[in-house]
Amino acid sequence: MTKNKLVVCDLDEAYVEAFAAYLLEKLEDVEISTYTNVLDFKRDQNKMYDVGILGKEFLEVLERDSANNILEKLYLCDERIASEYEYLPMVYKFQSMEIVEEMLRRIQMRVRKSQWEDRGKSQGAHIIGIYSPISHELQMPFGLALCQTYSEQGKVLYVDIEELSIMQSLMCKDGGKNMQDLFYYLKQNKKIEIEEFVSSFMGVDYLRPFNNPEELNEVAKEDWEILFSIIKTSGYDNVVVLFGRTIQGFSNILRGCDELIVLSKQGDYYDKSRECFYEYIKKIGVEIEIKNMVLPMSASNLTMGNYVLEELVQGNLGMYVRRQLFERKAGVVHGVA
């Protein structure tokens, strides 16, 4: 995971040293720099930071130089408060450190969210979204087949956000941490290691989906954005996300994706549904590369007990996905807005 860069600046050298040591011990995924000399700080203004905790003298330097190298600024003060900086969030030198710790954790979450929204400026996984306006019955195995194809190019993760996914049932797997547990850890401000929540099937890493549609519906858009910013920087080359429904913050998540595959079926009725979705994309102003894919097969010809996931993924469906991606390249619409 990308570490947040934090800088602590004040003329009191002993306080800065003790404060920085405390934060380094308590906060996860941070790099901390310190300055106790204004001239040194001024000289290094080309360095970028996510969060700055700054005394009055250092804020004055930023103001005079119109510097914008610190994303979030906090005013580090004692009982003498400079009125010109009262608009900033304040850290009092002798207040409870637990309060400061909680404040900085919340700022870290905001920074992770902005990193997701700012995907074009950051490195990380290539995010491929899948959405079917008609809720195609083969959307889940299609996503798995897509992951298998991408796994030939590098490390891939499958994220199934269907309201009621049957993936675990078809894999004949049960138990283990799922996405509900992952969001619980996130809300507790615990360090998230995606590897702890990852399972594997047919050589593809995946997150176990929700098993409670109500809990899926309750996840706030900010939490989705934080999760995807973590996933994006977790060492995967490609991440395939199956949107079984329009989750909270759906439009913002789409903005962080690199491409979107829209699944449909043949026929005028299904064409209308796809057109309505495209109108929605234009209305919300999302610019994304869209690949329209019409699946000619369905699950209707599968007899009871014959819905074998491995056979679907490696059979006609898997071959069709491979042919579409690497031979015909599908139909592509660029910059839908």
LOBA-203760 format. One line per 5 residues: their letters; for each residue x, y, z of C-alpha. Coordinates in Angstrom, 3 decimals, decimal comma. Each point is the difference from the previous one (the first is absolute). Layout:
BEGIN
a = X/Y/Z  ... .
//
This chain:
BEGIN
mtknk = 0,000/0,000/0,000  1,176/3,537/-0,747  1,070/1,752/3,214  -1,384/3,408/0,972  2,705/2,653/0,329 .
lvvcd = -0,307/2,078/3,157  2,173/2,951/1,079  0,252/1,500/3,520  1,471/3,516/0,286  0,628/2,115/3,093 .
ldeay = 2,845/1,969/1,586  -0,125/-2,162/3,154  2,448/-2,752/-0,955  -0,648/-2,232/3,017  -3,775/0,103/-0,506 .
veafa = 0,265/-0,740/-3,738  2,273/-2,987/0,614  -2,308/-1,487/2,661  -3,196/0,700/-1,970  1,352/-1,539/-3,215 .
aylle = 1,159/-3,115/1,877  -3,462/-0,409/1,540  -1,780/0,331/-3,367  2,385/-2,419/-1,671  -0,813/-2,581/2,668 .
kledv = -3,787/0,488/-0,097  -0,826/0,608/-3,682  0,140/-2,572/-2,794  1,398/0,579/-3,484  1,616/3,402/0,590 .
eisty = 3,349/1,585/-0,725  0,788/2,875/2,361  2,378/2,892/-0,662  0,830/2,748/2,522  1,264/3,571/-0,131 .
tnvld = 1,047/2,278/2,852  1,760/2,570/-2,183  -2,005/2,333/-2,253  2,804/0,405/-2,549  0,356/-3,770/-0,423 .
fkrdq = -3,762/-0,294/-0,488  -0,018/2,808/-2,564  2,848/-1,615/-1,923  -1,897/-3,299/-0,311  -3,303/1,372/-1,279 .
nkmyd = 0,254/-2,209/-3,075  -0,816/-3,006/2,221  -3,661/-1,066/0,025  -1,941/-1,069/3,114  -3,501/-1,324/0,601 .
vgilg = -0,290/1,501/3,498  1,886/2,807/1,745  -0,134/0,851/3,714  1,578/3,440/0,075  0,837/2,688/2,490 .
kefle = -0,772/3,653/-0,749  3,437/0,833/-1,388  -0,194/-2,815/-2,559  -3,548/0,900/-1,070  1,264/3,524/-0,634 .
vlerd = 2,659/-1,371/-2,362  -2,630/-1,908/-2,006  -2,210/3,084/-0,133  2,772/2,361/-1,120  1,218/-2,366/-2,690 .
sanni = -3,525/-1,063/-1,089  1,230/-3,578/0,337  -2,448/-2,841/-0,588  2,173/-3,022/0,725  -2,098/-1,125/3,017 .
lekly = -3,456/-1,435/-0,677  -1,474/0,229/3,542  1,320/2,629/2,472  -0,498/-0,009/3,784  1,023/2,864/2,268 .
lcder = 2,299/-1,125/2,840  -0,468/2,496/2,821  0,262/0,590/3,740  -2,159/2,335/2,141  0,936/2,931/-2,270 .
iasey = -2,111/-0,422/-3,129  0,736/2,101/-3,081  -3,380/1,279/-1,160  0,990/-0,113/-3,680  0,218/-3,817/0,183 .
eylpm = -3,129/-0,705/2,031  -1,721/-1,259/-3,157  2,296/-3,049/-0,062  -0,566/-3,178/2,026  2,067/0,404/3,184 .
vykfq = 2,296/-2,353/1,868  0,711/1,293/3,506  3,450/-0,916/1,220  -1,152/-1,345/3,330  -3,374/-1,521/-0,870 .
smeiv = -0,731/-3,725/0,195  2,083/-1,852/-2,576  -2,827/-2,484/-0,514  -2,132/2,826/-1,402  2,778/1,052/-2,364 .
eemlr = 0,517/-3,621/-1,040  -3,695/-0,409/-0,880  -0,005/3,293/-1,922  2,966/-1,084/-2,102  -1,545/-3,412/-0,718 .
riqmr = -3,062/1,735/-1,419  2,195/2,243/-2,124  1,839/-3,075/-1,283  -3,347/-1,403/-1,131  -0,822/3,230/-1,846 .
vrksq = 3,382/-0,058/-1,700  -0,538/-3,605/-1,128  -3,367/1,027/-1,429  1,590/2,869/-1,948  2,648/-2,411/-1,307 .
wedrg = -2,803/-2,134/-1,499  -1,707/3,005/-1,600  3,390/1,167/-1,303  0,771/-3,339/-1,665  1,564/1,618/-3,080 .
ksqga = 2,864/1,380/2,105  0,820/-3,152/1,930  1,471/-3,390/-0,788  -1,824/-3,221/0,736  -2,156/-2,763/-1,403 .
hiigi = -1,962/0,230/-3,239  -3,666/-0,037/1,100  -2,552/-1,713/-2,286  -3,653/0,378/0,962  -2,830/-2,293/-1,149 .
yspis = -3,618/1,101/0,047  -3,074/-1,609/-1,542  -3,142/2,193/-0,145  -2,024/-3,197/-0,537  1,790/-1,921/2,808 .
helqm = 1,260/-2,665/-2,415  -0,134/-3,405/1,703  3,555/-0,782/-1,137  1,571/3,249/1,210  1,796/-1,658/2,931 .
pfgla = 1,639/-2,860/-1,985  0,705/2,519/-2,777  1,983/2,082/2,497  1,906/-3,073/1,149  0,797/-0,949/-3,609 .
lcqty = 1,206/3,555/-0,573  2,267/-0,296/3,059  1,467/-3,257/-1,302  0,834/1,692/-3,292  1,602/2,992/1,720 .
seqgk = 1,954/-2,310/2,335  2,178/-0,895/-2,987  1,211/3,616/0,034  0,668/0,328/3,743  -1,543/-0,121/3,451 .
vlyvd = -3,794/0,452/0,036  -2,703/0,464/2,667  -3,745/-0,634/-0,428  -2,453/2,123/2,047  -3,629/-1,185/-0,202 .
ieels = -2,474/2,665/1,250  -3,212/-1,799/-0,920  -2,925/0,419/2,368  -0,333/-3,766/0,460  2,992/-1,709/-1,575 .
imqsl = -0,093/-3,764/-0,550  3,763/-0,139/-0,535  0,797/-1,684/3,334  -2,766/-2,541/-0,527  1,226/-0,941/-3,479 .
mckdg = 3,564/-0,242/1,261  -1,254/-2,277/2,809  1,855/2,183/2,495  -1,217/1,402/3,269  1,384/1,975/2,926 .
gknmq = 2,950/2,363/0,072  0,135/3,780/0,143  -2,197/1,757/-2,536  -0,583/3,608/-1,040  -2,267/0,658/2,985 .
dlfyy = 2,935/-0,825/2,266  2,269/2,199/-2,099  -2,235/3,042/0,457  -0,262/-0,739/3,725  3,799/0,203/0,254 .
lkqnk = -0,074/3,206/-2,039  -2,526/1,647/2,348  2,125/-0,992/3,007  2,926/1,913/-1,539  1,973/-3,228/-0,111 .
kieie = 2,812/-0,510/-2,469  -1,353/-1,790/-3,070  2,156/-2,684/-1,612  -1,984/-1,193/-3,024  1,872/-3,317/0,041 .
efvss = -1,796/-0,928/3,245  -3,358/0,125/-1,806  1,021/-1,601/-3,303  -0,961/-3,529/-1,059  0,957/-1,818/-3,207 .
fmgvd = -1,919/-2,010/-2,590  1,341/-1,375/-3,279  3,125/2,123/0,428  -1,956/3,255/0,513  0,088/2,050/3,206 .
ylrpf = -3,403/1,277/1,149  -1,702/1,689/2,936  -2,839/-2,022/1,494  -3,197/1,937/-0,774  -2,627/1,337/2,385 .
nnpee = -2,543/-2,524/1,268  -2,399/2,671/1,292  -1,494/2,387/-2,593  -1,107/2,469/2,688  3,570/0,433/1,228 .
lneva = 1,179/0,490/-3,578  -2,551/2,768/-0,435  1,157/1,740/3,205  3,650/0,433/-1,040  0,618/3,740/-0,464 .
kedwe = 1,570/1,337/-3,189  3,014/1,300/1,953  0,706/-3,524/1,272  -0,223/-1,462/-3,512  2,456/2,619/-1,251 .
ilfsi = 2,435/-0,711/2,829  -0,221/-3,760/-0,634  0,665/0,372/-3,721  2,903/2,372/0,610  1,516/-2,711/2,228 .
iktsg = -0,658/-2,716/-2,593  1,490/2,134/-2,773  3,342/0,179/1,826  0,085/-3,585/1,338  2,364/-1,412/-2,599 .
ydnvv = -2,463/-1,306/-2,604  0,491/0,691/-3,701  -3,714/-0,233/-0,797  -3,126/0,148/2,176  -3,341/-1,163/-1,435 .
vlfgr = -3,053/1,434/1,792  -3,461/-1,472/-0,604  -2,649/2,606/0,827  -3,078/-2,106/0,615  -1,817/3,177/1,030 .
tiqgf = 0,584/3,745/0,139  1,611/0,304/3,428  0,182/3,292/1,895  2,468/2,265/-1,799  -0,257/-2,104/-3,185 .
snilr = 0,823/2,960/-2,256  3,162/0,862/1,974  1,194/-3,607/-0,089  -0,532/-0,046/-3,773  2,133/3,133/-0,293 .
gcdel = 2,833/-1,911/1,642  -0,289/-2,940/-2,422  2,111/-0,183/-3,142  -2,648/-1,743/-2,095  -3,535/-1,368/0,278 .
ivlsk = -1,434/-3,102/-1,672  -3,774/0,162/-0,479  -1,593/-3,469/-0,303  -3,219/-0,536/-1,898  -1,953/-2,436/-2,187 .
qgdyy = -1,181/0,110/-3,599  -3,371/1,627/-0,670  -1,737/3,373/-0,123  -1,253/-0,299/3,576  3,540/-0,404/1,341 .
dksre = 1,298/2,739/-2,299  -2,416/2,461/1,630  1,319/-0,866/3,444  3,583/0,522/-1,135  -0,901/3,343/-1,615 .
cfyey = -1,603/1,178/3,251  3,201/-0,815/1,849  2,077/1,955/-2,525  -2,312/2,983/0,468  0,562/-0,264/3,748 .
ikkig = 3,790/-0,007/-0,521  -0,267/3,148/-2,122  -2,269/1,695/2,523  2,388/-0,486/2,925  2,990/1,127/-2,077 .
veiei = 2,177/-3,110/0,321  2,757/-0,243/-2,603  1,083/-3,614/-0,366  0,885/-2,473/-2,742  -3,030/-2,249/-0,486 .
knmvl = 0,001/-3,417/-1,659  -3,413/-1,328/-0,938  -0,108/-3,796/0,094  -3,000/-2,091/-1,017  0,190/-3,528/1,395 .
pmsas = -1,620/-2,447/-2,453  -0,279/-2,747/2,624  -2,189/-0,328/3,099  -0,563/-2,294/2,972  -3,452/-1,106/-1,221 .
nltmg = 1,334/-3,102/-1,744  1,783/-1,281/3,108  -1,779/-2,864/1,727  -0,411/-0,349/3,760  3,335/-0,703/1,674 .
nyvle = 1,910/0,801/-3,182  0,876/3,607/0,863  3,690/-0,818/0,446  2,053/3,149/0,333  3,260/-1,523/-1,208 .
elvqg = -1,634/-1,294/-3,190  -1,643/3,354/-0,684  3,194/1,967/0,446  2,191/-2,367/-1,996  -2,633/-0,898/-2,604 .
nlgmy = -1,907/2,065/-2,555  -0,301/3,040/2,266  3,728/0,118/0,705  0,885/-0,438/-3,676  -2,454/2,733/-0,964 .
vrrql = 1,513/2,444/2,496  3,512/-0,729/-1,263  -1,058/0,434/-3,637  -1,768/3,285/0,728  2,932/1,476/1,909 .
ferka = 2,926/-1,100/-2,097  -1,323/-0,545/-3,515  -2,920/2,318/-0,739  0,730/2,426/2,882  -3,770/0,602/0,296 .
gvvhg = -1,736/3,265/-0,883  1,553/2,952/1,850  -1,555/3,368/0,788  2,578/2,528/1,232  -0,656/2,848/2,374 .
va = -3,715/-0,414/0,561  -1,087/3,151/1,831 .
//
